[in-house]
Amino acid sequence: MTRPKHILTMIPMAAAIAPGAMAQNRPNIIHIMSDDHAYQAISAYGDQLSEHAPTPNLDRLASEGMMFRRAYVENSLSTPSRACLFTGLYSHQNGQRGLGRGIDTTKTFVSEILQQNGYQTGVVGKWHMQCTPKGFDWYEVFYNQGEYYNPGVKTPLTEGRYERQEGYATELVTEKAISFIENRDTTRPFCLFVHHKAPHRNWMPALKYIGLFDDIEFPMPDTFYDDYQGRGAAEHQQEMSIDKDMTMEYDLHVPGWGAMHGFDETYAEYWGSSISRLSPEEREYVEQTYARRNAELLEKDLKGDDLVRWKYQRYVRDYLSVIRSVDDSVGELLEYLEAQGLLDNTVVVYTSDQGFYMGEHGWFDKRFMFEESFRTPLLIRYPAMIKPGSVSDALVQNIDFAPTYLDLAGIEKPEEMVGTSIVPVLKKEGKSPRRWRRYLYYHYYDYPAEHNVLRHDGVFDKRWKLIHFYDPEGKVPSYDELFDLRHDPQELRNVIGERSSRRALRRLRKQLERFRTEQAIDEI
């Protein structure tokens, strides 16, 4: 394969390089991050869903490195999660509380610190923050969310323009990642952020993988028909339901469904835009392929629960087909590093910008502090420090990535970074070091907005989870929910008023208030 070339020497390097920064014993760092990749969809995590759609290359990272079972985000939304990654700060500190504008560009990005200390830095794929990537010797980033087919890409050489590039987004990201490594300055260590658009909505597989899992009937989650009994307004008013809110045309690729049934779909026009960037031949193939896949549905004119079950199967099949390309990408990158003799001196991290619902509670999307969206996959391979096959239950969070990468590079983190390096966890075979954090803080701000999930913050200690829901406009009364995950791992039972939970409730409320005070939270 002929890979695209870029000329790193044409891009101005950082002015200051710290003494000793050129030392070659410092590891390379590759941060691979997908968008909306549920841990349930990585077979190493053992969920029933992934049993039918294995991810052998991601599983390789787990078997040769460390798998984290208690990795979480601070705000389960794409752009805020990326801001946490690059700044090591909570959302209210870095300014990126919701989607769209917000990032405080005066904050120092970890890429800037690494670059100033001798690392060659790059980011390829999804950026999704409304600022130019900073602290990078090279970047090739998608427009906005990025398109799956023939996406627009901006580089330092395109003068702010996004230029169309031919190919499937996941495969293009892989090519760009390998091209960066091939064109690097070999006298310096590198840090590369490999950010996939996949498997973000609306789940458009590579053409070769459309229909990949159509012969498999995937098991539905036990909580699919959750009725939210005993829980508050947030669960009842959300608009994340596969039944009511997942669109037939945009999400499930059944063009014309709304017109055939006498109603308009909000996202109907986006089906055409999803495939508009394809060549005429490719578009014809996609349209004919989906027409065949949809024939039985349209002939039977499914309704009620039969239609809901069909929607779930189509969603999961397309989502996992998109994941197949991500797994392929990880495998190609690992094979390349191995062939170049770089693998064992490169810290390879795989994660997602948050978790995702795969039908649990009847939902898709993320946003809530419940496990499926709050928790994210995290796999790290670095044989110089990590025992193969290690598993960690230490509480880690996405604000920890920046200080971890600085620690690995031998650089002291800035005092203002609130995240904590997880290097001590890596060295202790996944065990929590002394004085490791006992609690995590979470805060979701994006309301009122798409999916209609109430704002909330909360605290979690591995067993107990306290969530405070609130409406800044005061239209919905504030309230708390408490869950005991030891006895209720699916978070179905709110025990806020039960006698047996009073001690835990007092303790968590005190800890929640401590977080708010210490971190100067300005909204609750």
RORO-968807 format. One record per residue (C-alpha): x, y, z; residue number from 1. Coordinates in Angstrom, 1 decimal. Layout:
SITE       x       y       z    n
SITE       X       Y       Z  NUM
...
END
This chain:
SITE       x       y       z    n
SITE     0.0     0.0     0.0    1
SITE     1.3     3.5    -0.9    2
SITE     0.8     5.6     2.2    3
SITE     0.2     9.4     2.1    4
SITE     3.3    11.4     2.9    5
SITE     3.6    14.5     4.9    6
SITE     6.7    16.6     5.6    7
SITE     7.1    17.1     9.3    8
SITE    10.2    19.3     8.8    9
SITE     7.9    21.9     7.2   10
SITE     6.1    22.4    10.4   11
SITE     7.7    24.7    13.0   12
SITE     9.0    22.8    16.1   13
SITE     8.8    23.9    19.7   14
SITE    11.3    26.5    20.5   15
SITE    12.4    25.0    23.8   16
SITE    13.7    21.5    24.3   17
SITE    14.5    20.5    27.9   18
SITE    18.0    19.2    28.7   19
SITE    18.2    15.5    28.2   20
SITE    14.9    15.5    26.2   21
SITE    16.5    13.7    23.3   22
SITE    17.3    10.6    25.3   23
SITE    16.2     7.5    23.5   24
SITE    15.2     5.5    26.5   25
SITE    11.9     7.4    26.9   26
SITE     9.0     5.5    25.5   27
SITE     6.9     6.4    22.5   28
SITE     3.2     6.9    23.4   29
SITE     0.2     6.1    21.2   30
SITE    -3.2     7.0    22.5   31
SITE    -5.9     5.3    20.4   32
SITE    -9.4     6.6    21.2   33
SITE   -12.6     5.6    19.5   34
SITE   -15.8     7.5    19.8   35
SITE   -18.7     5.9    21.7   36
SITE   -17.1     2.4    22.0   37
SITE   -18.9     0.5    24.7   38
SITE   -16.8    -1.8    26.8   39
SITE   -19.6    -4.4    26.2   40
SITE   -18.4    -4.5    22.6   41
SITE   -14.8    -5.6    23.5   42
SITE   -14.7    -9.4    23.9   43
SITE   -11.9    -9.2    26.5   44
SITE   -14.5    -7.7    28.9   45
SITE   -16.7   -10.8    28.6   46
SITE   -20.1    -9.3    27.9   47
SITE   -22.6   -11.5    26.2   48
SITE   -22.8    -9.1    23.2   49
SITE   -19.1    -9.4    22.3   50
SITE   -19.2   -13.2    22.5   51
SITE   -20.8   -13.1    19.1   52
SITE   -18.5   -10.4    17.6   53
SITE   -15.0   -11.0    19.0   54
SITE   -12.3    -8.3    18.9   55
SITE    -9.1   -10.2    18.7   56
SITE    -6.7    -7.3    18.2   57
SITE    -8.1    -5.4    21.2   58
SITE    -8.1    -8.6    23.1   59
SITE    -4.4    -8.8    22.3   60
SITE    -3.8    -5.5    24.1   61
SITE    -5.6    -6.9    27.1   62
SITE    -3.6   -10.2    27.1   63
SITE    -0.2    -8.5    26.6   64
SITE    -1.0    -5.6    28.9   65
SITE    -3.4    -4.4    31.5   66
SITE    -7.2    -4.2    31.3   67
SITE    -8.9    -1.7    33.5   68
SITE   -12.4    -2.6    34.8   69
SITE   -12.9     0.7    36.7   70
SITE   -12.0     3.3    34.1   71
SITE   -14.4     6.2    33.9   72
SITE   -15.0     9.6    32.4   73
SITE   -15.7    12.9    34.1   74
SITE   -18.4    14.0    31.7   75
SITE   -19.9    11.5    29.3   76
SITE   -19.9    13.5    26.1   77
SITE   -17.5    13.6    23.2   78
SITE   -16.0    17.1    23.2   79
SITE   -15.8    17.5    27.0   80
SITE   -14.1    14.1    27.2   81
SITE   -11.5    15.2    24.7   82
SITE   -10.9    18.4    26.7   83
SITE   -10.3    16.4    29.9   84
SITE    -7.8    14.2    28.0   85
SITE    -5.7    17.1    26.8   86
SITE    -5.8    19.3    29.8   87
SITE    -6.0    16.9    32.8   88
SITE    -8.8    19.2    34.1   89
SITE   -12.5    18.8    35.0   90
SITE   -15.0    20.3    32.5   91
SITE   -15.7    23.4    34.5   92
SITE   -11.9    24.1    34.7   93
SITE   -11.1    23.6    31.0   94
SITE   -14.3    25.4    29.8   95
SITE   -15.7    22.5    27.7   96
SITE   -18.8    21.6    29.6   97
SITE   -20.9    20.6    26.6   98
SITE   -20.8    20.2    22.8   99
SITE   -19.8    23.1    20.6  100
SITE   -17.9    26.1    21.8  101
SITE   -16.3    26.2    25.2  102
SITE   -12.7    25.0    25.4  103
SITE   -10.4    27.5    27.1  104
SITE    -7.4    27.7    24.8  105
SITE    -5.3    29.4    27.4  106
SITE    -5.1    26.1    29.3  107
SITE    -2.0    24.1    28.6  108
SITE    -2.5    20.9    26.6  109
SITE    -0.4    17.9    27.4  110
SITE     0.7    17.9    23.7  111
SITE     2.4    21.3    24.3  112
SITE     4.3    20.1    27.3  113
SITE     5.5    16.9    25.6  114
SITE     6.5    18.9    22.5  115
SITE     8.5    21.4    24.6  116
SITE    10.3    18.5    26.2  117
SITE    11.6    16.8    23.1  118
SITE     8.6    14.7    21.9  119
SITE     7.4    14.8    18.4  120
SITE     3.7    15.0    18.6  121
SITE     0.8    14.3    16.3  122
SITE    -3.0    13.8    16.2  123
SITE    -4.9    12.1    13.4  124
SITE    -8.7    11.6    13.0  125
SITE   -11.4    13.2    15.1  126
SITE   -10.6    16.4    16.9  127
SITE   -14.0    17.9    17.6  128
SITE   -12.9    20.9    19.7  129
SITE   -13.5    24.3    18.2  130
SITE    -9.9    25.4    18.3  131
SITE    -6.9    24.5    16.1  132
SITE    -4.9    21.6    17.5  133
SITE    -2.1    23.0    19.5  134
SITE     1.2    21.5    20.6  135
SITE     1.4    19.3    17.6  136
SITE     4.2    18.9    15.0  137
SITE     1.6    17.4    12.7  138
SITE    -2.2    17.0    12.6  139
SITE    -4.7    15.6    10.1  140
SITE    -8.1    16.1    11.6  141
SITE   -11.7    15.6    10.4  142
SITE   -14.3    18.3    10.0  143
SITE   -16.6    18.3    13.0  144
SITE   -17.7    14.8    13.9  145
SITE   -16.1    13.5    10.6  146
SITE   -17.8    11.6     7.8  147
SITE   -17.5     7.9     7.5  148
SITE   -17.0     8.0     3.7  149
SITE   -14.5    10.2     2.0  150
SITE   -14.2    12.7     4.8  151
SITE   -13.0    16.3     4.8  152
SITE    -9.5    16.6     6.4  153
SITE    -7.5    19.6     7.6  154
SITE    -3.7    19.7     8.1  155
SITE    -1.2    22.5     8.9  156
SITE    -0.7    22.8     5.1  157
SITE    -4.4    23.3     4.0  158
SITE    -4.6    26.9     5.3  159
SITE    -7.7    26.1     7.4  160
SITE    -9.6    24.2     4.7  161
SITE   -11.0    20.7     5.0  162
SITE   -10.1    18.8     1.9  163
SITE   -11.9    15.7     0.7  164
SITE    -9.9    12.5     1.0  165
SITE   -10.9     9.2    -0.5  166
SITE   -11.5     6.3     1.8  167
SITE   -13.3     5.0     4.8  168
SITE   -12.6     7.0     7.9  169
SITE   -11.3     4.2    10.1  170
SITE    -8.9     3.0     7.4  171
SITE    -7.8     6.6     6.7  172
SITE    -7.0     7.2    10.3  173
SITE    -4.8     4.1    10.4  174
SITE    -2.9     5.1     7.2  175
SITE    -2.3     8.6     8.7  176
SITE    -1.1     7.1    12.0  177
SITE     1.4     4.9    10.2  178
SITE     2.5     7.7     7.9  179
SITE     3.2     9.9    10.9  180
SITE     5.5     7.2    12.4  181
SITE     7.2     6.5     9.0  182
SITE     8.0    10.2     8.6  183
SITE     9.0    11.0    12.1  184
SITE    12.4    12.3    13.4  185
SITE    13.9     9.0    14.5  186
SITE    16.2    10.7    17.0  187
SITE    13.2    11.8    19.1  188
SITE    10.5     9.9    20.9  189
SITE     6.9    10.5    19.7  190
SITE     3.5    10.8    21.1  191
SITE     0.6    10.2    18.6  192
SITE    -3.1    10.5    19.3  193
SITE    -5.0     8.2    17.0  194
SITE    -8.7     9.3    17.2  195
SITE   -11.3     7.3    15.3  196
SITE   -14.7     8.7    14.4  197
SITE   -16.1     5.2    14.7  198
SITE   -18.4     3.9    16.1  199
SITE   -20.2     7.2    16.5  200
SITE   -23.8     7.4    15.3  201
SITE   -25.1     6.7    12.6  202
SITE   -23.0     3.5    12.4  203
SITE   -22.0     3.3     8.7  204
SITE   -19.8     0.2     8.2  205
SITE   -17.0     0.0     5.7  206
SITE   -18.6    -1.2     2.5  207
SITE   -17.0    -4.7     2.8  208
SITE   -18.6    -5.1     6.3  209
SITE   -22.2    -4.0     5.6  210
SITE   -24.4    -6.9     6.7  211
SITE   -21.4    -8.7     8.4  212
SITE   -23.5    -9.9    11.4  213
SITE   -26.9   -10.2     9.7  214
SITE   -27.0   -14.0    10.4  215
SITE   -26.6   -13.5    14.1  216
SITE   -29.4   -12.9    16.5  217
SITE   -27.8   -10.9    19.3  218
SITE   -29.1   -11.4    22.9  219
SITE   -31.0    -8.4    24.3  220
SITE   -29.9    -7.0    27.6  221
SITE   -31.8    -8.1    30.7  222
SITE   -32.7    -4.5    31.4  223
SITE   -34.0    -3.7    27.9  224
SITE   -37.6    -3.3    29.1  225
SITE   -36.7    -1.3    32.2  226
SITE   -39.7     0.8    33.3  227
SITE   -37.7     3.1    35.6  228
SITE   -39.9     2.4    38.6  229
SITE   -38.7     4.1    41.7  230
SITE   -36.5     6.5    39.8  231
SITE   -36.9    10.2    38.9  232
SITE   -37.6    12.6    36.1  233
SITE   -34.3    12.1    34.3  234
SITE   -34.9     8.5    33.4  235
SITE   -38.5     9.1    32.5  236
SITE   -38.0    12.2    30.3  237
SITE   -34.8    11.1    28.5  238
SITE   -35.0    10.8    24.7  239
SITE   -32.5     8.0    24.2  240
SITE   -35.0     5.1    23.7  241
SITE   -34.3     2.6    20.9  242
SITE   -38.1     2.2    20.7  243
SITE   -39.2     5.9    20.6  244
SITE   -36.1     7.9    19.7  245
SITE   -34.0     5.8    17.3  246
SITE   -34.9     6.9    13.8  247
SITE   -35.6     4.4    11.1  248
SITE   -34.1     6.4     8.3  249
SITE   -31.0     8.1     9.7  250
SITE   -30.0     5.6    12.4  251
SITE   -31.2     2.3    10.9  252
SITE   -30.8     3.1     7.2  253
SITE   -34.4     2.5     6.0  254
SITE   -34.9     5.3     3.5  255
SITE   -38.5     6.3     2.8  256
SITE   -39.9     4.8     6.0  257
SITE   -41.4     8.1     7.2  258
SITE   -43.1     8.8     3.9  259
SITE   -44.5     5.3     3.7  260
SITE   -46.0     5.6     7.2  261
SITE   -47.4     9.1     6.8  262
SITE   -45.1    11.0     9.1  263
SITE   -41.9    13.0     8.9  264
SITE   -38.7    11.9    10.6  265
SITE   -36.5    14.6    11.9  266
SITE   -33.3    12.9    10.6  267
SITE   -34.7    11.5     7.4  268
SITE   -32.7    13.8     5.1  269
SITE   -29.5    12.7     6.8  270
SITE   -29.6     9.3     5.2  271
SITE   -28.9    10.9     1.9  272
SITE   -26.1    13.0     3.4  273
SITE   -24.6     9.9     5.0  274
SITE   -23.9     8.4     1.6  275
SITE   -23.6    11.6    -0.5  276
SITE   -19.8    11.6    -0.4  277
SITE   -19.6     8.2    -2.0  278
SITE   -18.8     7.8    -5.7  279
SITE   -21.8     7.0    -7.9  280
SITE   -20.7     3.3    -8.0  281
SITE   -20.2     3.1    -4.3  282
SITE   -23.5     4.8    -3.6  283
SITE   -25.4     2.4    -5.8  284
SITE   -23.8    -0.5    -4.0  285
SITE   -24.8     0.9    -0.6  286
SITE   -28.3     1.7    -1.7  287
SITE   -28.8    -1.8    -3.2  288
SITE   -27.3    -3.5    -0.2  289
SITE   -29.6    -1.8     2.3  290
SITE   -32.5    -2.3     0.0  291
SITE   -31.9    -6.1     0.2  292
SITE   -31.4    -5.9     4.0  293
SITE   -34.7    -3.9     4.4  294
SITE   -36.9    -6.0     2.1  295
SITE   -38.2    -8.4     4.7  296
SITE   -38.9    -5.5     7.2  297
SITE   -40.9    -3.6     4.5  298
SITE   -42.7    -6.7     3.4  299
SITE   -43.8    -7.7     6.9  300
SITE   -44.5    -4.1     8.0  301
SITE   -43.5    -4.9    11.5  302
SITE   -45.2    -3.0    14.4  303
SITE   -45.1    -2.9    18.2  304
SITE   -42.6    -5.1    20.0  305
SITE   -41.7    -6.9    16.8  306
SITE   -40.5    -3.6    15.3  307
SITE   -38.6    -2.7    18.5  308
SITE   -36.7    -6.0    18.4  309
SITE   -35.9    -5.5    14.7  310
SITE   -34.6    -2.0    15.5  311
SITE   -32.4    -3.4    18.3  312
SITE   -30.9    -6.1    16.0  313
SITE   -30.2    -3.6    13.1  314
SITE   -28.6    -1.2    15.5  315
SITE   -26.3    -3.7    17.2  316
SITE   -25.4    -5.4    13.9  317
SITE   -24.3    -2.2    12.2  318
SITE   -22.6    -0.9    15.4  319
SITE   -20.5    -4.1    15.7  320
SITE   -19.7    -4.0    12.0  321
SITE   -18.2    -0.6    12.5  322
SITE   -16.3    -1.9    15.5  323
SITE   -14.8    -4.6    13.2  324
SITE   -12.9    -1.9    11.3  325
SITE   -11.7    -0.4    14.5  326
SITE   -10.3    -3.8    15.7  327
SITE    -8.7    -4.2    12.2  328
SITE    -7.0    -0.8    12.7  329
SITE    -5.6    -1.7    16.1  330
SITE    -4.2    -4.9    14.6  331
SITE    -2.6    -3.2    11.6  332
SITE    -1.0    -0.6    13.9  333
SITE     0.4    -3.3    16.3  334
SITE     1.7    -5.3    13.4  335
SITE     3.4    -2.2    11.9  336
SITE     5.1    -1.3    15.2  337
SITE     6.2    -4.9    15.7  338
SITE     7.7    -5.0    12.2  339
SITE     9.6    -1.8    12.8  340
SITE    11.0    -2.9    16.2  341
SITE     9.0    -0.2    17.9  342
SITE     6.3    -2.2    19.8  343
SITE     8.0    -2.9    23.1  344
SITE     9.2     0.7    23.6  345
SITE     5.8     2.1    22.8  346
SITE     3.1     2.6    25.3  347
SITE    -0.1     1.6    23.4  348
SITE    -3.3     2.8    25.0  349
SITE    -6.8     2.0    23.8  350
SITE    -9.9     3.7    25.2  351
SITE   -13.1     5.5    24.2  352
SITE   -14.2     9.0    24.9  353
SITE   -17.0     7.5    27.0  354
SITE   -19.1     4.4    27.2  355
SITE   -22.3     3.7    25.3  356
SITE   -25.7     2.0    25.8  357
SITE   -26.2    -1.1    23.8  358
SITE   -29.9    -1.5    24.7  359
SITE   -29.4    -1.5    28.5  360
SITE   -32.5     0.3    30.0  361
SITE   -33.8     0.3    26.5  362
SITE   -31.3     3.0    25.5  363
SITE   -28.6     4.0    23.0  364
SITE   -26.3     7.0    23.4  365
SITE   -24.5     8.0    26.7  366
SITE   -24.7    11.1    29.0  367
SITE   -25.9     9.5    32.2  368
SITE   -23.7     8.7    35.2  369
SITE   -24.9     5.1    35.1  370
SITE   -22.2     2.4    34.3  371
SITE   -22.7     1.9    30.6  372
SITE   -22.0     5.5    29.8  373
SITE   -19.9     6.6    32.8  374
SITE   -17.5     3.6    32.4  375
SITE   -15.2     3.3    29.5  376
SITE   -12.9     0.6    28.1  377
SITE    -9.2     1.1    28.9  378
SITE    -6.4    -1.2    27.7  379
SITE    -2.7    -0.4    28.1  380
SITE     0.3    -2.4    26.7  381
SITE     3.9    -1.5    27.8  382
SITE     5.9    -4.6    28.6  383
SITE     8.7    -2.6    30.3  384
SITE     6.3    -1.8    33.1  385
SITE     3.2    -3.9    32.8  386
SITE     2.9    -7.6    33.5  387
SITE     1.0    -9.3    30.6  388
SITE    -2.6   -10.2    31.4  389
SITE    -2.9    -7.8    34.3  390
SITE    -6.3    -6.6    35.4  391
SITE    -6.9    -3.5    37.5  392
SITE    -9.9    -2.4    39.6  393
SITE    -8.3     0.9    40.6  394
SITE   -10.5     3.9    40.1  395
SITE    -9.1     5.8    37.1  396
SITE   -10.6     8.6    35.1  397
SITE    -9.9    10.4    31.8  398
SITE    -8.4    13.4    33.6  399
SITE    -5.6    11.0    34.4  400
SITE    -4.3    10.6    30.9  401
SITE    -2.3    13.9    30.6  402
SITE    -0.4    13.4    33.9  403
SITE     0.2     9.7    33.1  404
SITE     1.8    10.6    29.8  405
SITE     4.0    13.3    31.4  406
SITE     5.0    10.8    34.1  407
SITE     6.0     8.2    31.5  408
SITE     8.1    10.8    29.7  409
SITE     9.8    11.8    32.9  410
SITE     8.2    15.2    33.0  411
SITE     6.7    16.7    36.2  412
SITE     3.0    17.6    35.7  413
SITE     1.9    21.2    36.1  414
SITE     0.5    22.1    39.6  415
SITE    -2.9    23.0    38.1  416
SITE    -3.5    19.6    36.6  417
SITE    -6.0    17.8    38.9  418
SITE    -5.7    14.4    37.3  419
SITE    -3.4    11.7    38.7  420
SITE    -0.7     9.6    37.0  421
SITE    -1.7     6.0    36.9  422
SITE     1.9     4.9    36.5  423
SITE     1.9     3.6    40.1  424
SITE    -1.0     1.4    39.2  425
SITE     0.8     0.0    36.1  426
SITE     3.9    -0.8    38.3  427
SITE     1.8    -2.6    40.9  428
SITE     0.2    -5.0    38.5  429
SITE    -3.0    -3.1    38.6  430
SITE    -3.4    -2.9    42.4  431
SITE    -4.3     0.4    43.9  432
SITE    -1.3     2.1    45.6  433
SITE    -1.5     3.4    49.1  434
SITE    -3.5     6.6    49.3  435
SITE    -5.0     6.0    45.9  436
SITE    -8.3     7.8    45.3  437
SITE   -11.5     6.3    46.9  438
SITE   -14.0     8.4    45.0  439
SITE   -14.7     9.7    41.5  440
SITE   -16.5    12.9    40.7  441
SITE   -18.8    13.3    37.6  442
SITE   -20.7    16.2    36.1  443
SITE   -22.9    16.4    33.1  444
SITE   -24.0    19.9    31.9  445
SITE   -25.5    19.5    28.4  446
SITE   -29.2    20.3    29.1  447
SITE   -31.5    21.3    27.7  448
SITE   -30.1    19.7    24.6  449
SITE   -30.5    16.6    22.3  450
SITE   -31.6    13.5    24.2  451
SITE   -33.0    15.6    27.0  452
SITE   -30.9    14.2    29.9  453
SITE   -31.1    16.3    33.0  454
SITE   -27.9    17.9    34.3  455
SITE   -26.4    16.0    37.1  456
SITE   -23.3    15.5    39.2  457
SITE   -22.4    12.7    41.5  458
SITE   -19.8    10.7    43.4  459
SITE   -18.9     7.0    43.2  460
SITE   -16.7     4.8    45.4  461
SITE   -16.9     1.4    43.5  462
SITE   -19.9     0.2    45.4  463
SITE   -22.1     3.2    46.1  464
SITE   -23.2     5.8    43.5  465
SITE   -24.9     9.1    44.5  466
SITE   -26.3    11.2    41.7  467
SITE   -27.8    14.7    42.1  468
SITE   -30.1    15.7    39.2  469
SITE   -31.0    19.3    38.7  470
SITE   -32.5    21.7    36.1  471
SITE   -30.7    25.1    35.9  472
SITE   -34.0    26.6    34.7  473
SITE   -35.9    25.3    37.7  474
SITE   -38.6    23.6    35.7  475
SITE   -37.8    20.2    37.1  476
SITE   -37.2    19.9    40.9  477
SITE   -33.8    18.8    42.0  478
SITE   -33.5    15.3    43.5  479
SITE   -31.0    12.6    44.5  480
SITE   -30.7     8.9    43.6  481
SITE   -28.5     6.3    45.3  482
SITE   -27.5     2.9    44.0  483
SITE   -25.7     0.0    45.7  484
SITE   -23.8    -1.7    42.9  485
SITE   -22.8    -4.6    45.0  486
SITE   -26.4    -5.8    45.2  487
SITE   -27.7    -4.0    42.2  488
SITE   -25.1    -3.9    39.5  489
SITE   -27.6    -3.0    36.8  490
SITE   -28.7     0.1    38.7  491
SITE   -32.4    -0.6    38.8  492
SITE   -33.2     0.2    42.4  493
SITE   -32.9     3.6    43.9  494
SITE   -32.3     3.1    47.6  495
SITE   -32.2     6.8    48.6  496
SITE   -34.9     6.4    51.3  497
SITE   -34.0     3.0    52.7  498
SITE   -32.7     2.6    56.3  499
SITE   -29.8     0.3    55.3  500
SITE   -28.4     3.0    53.0  501
SITE   -28.5     5.9    55.4  502
SITE   -24.8     5.7    56.5  503
SITE   -23.6     5.4    52.9  504
SITE   -25.8     8.3    51.9  505
SITE   -24.4    10.6    54.6  506
SITE   -20.8     9.7    53.7  507
SITE   -21.3    10.2    49.9  508
SITE   -23.2    13.5    50.4  509
SITE   -20.3    14.7    52.5  510
SITE   -17.8    13.6    49.9  511
SITE   -19.8    15.2    47.1  512
SITE   -19.9    18.5    48.9  513
SITE   -16.1    18.2    49.4  514
SITE   -15.5    17.8    45.7  515
SITE   -17.7    20.8    44.9  516
SITE   -15.8    22.9    47.4  517
SITE   -12.3    21.8    46.6  518
SITE   -12.8    22.0    42.9  519
SITE   -14.8    25.3    43.1  520
SITE   -17.8    23.8    41.3  521
SITE   -19.9    26.8    40.3  522
SITE   -23.1    25.0    39.3  523
SITE   -25.1    22.3    41.0  524
END
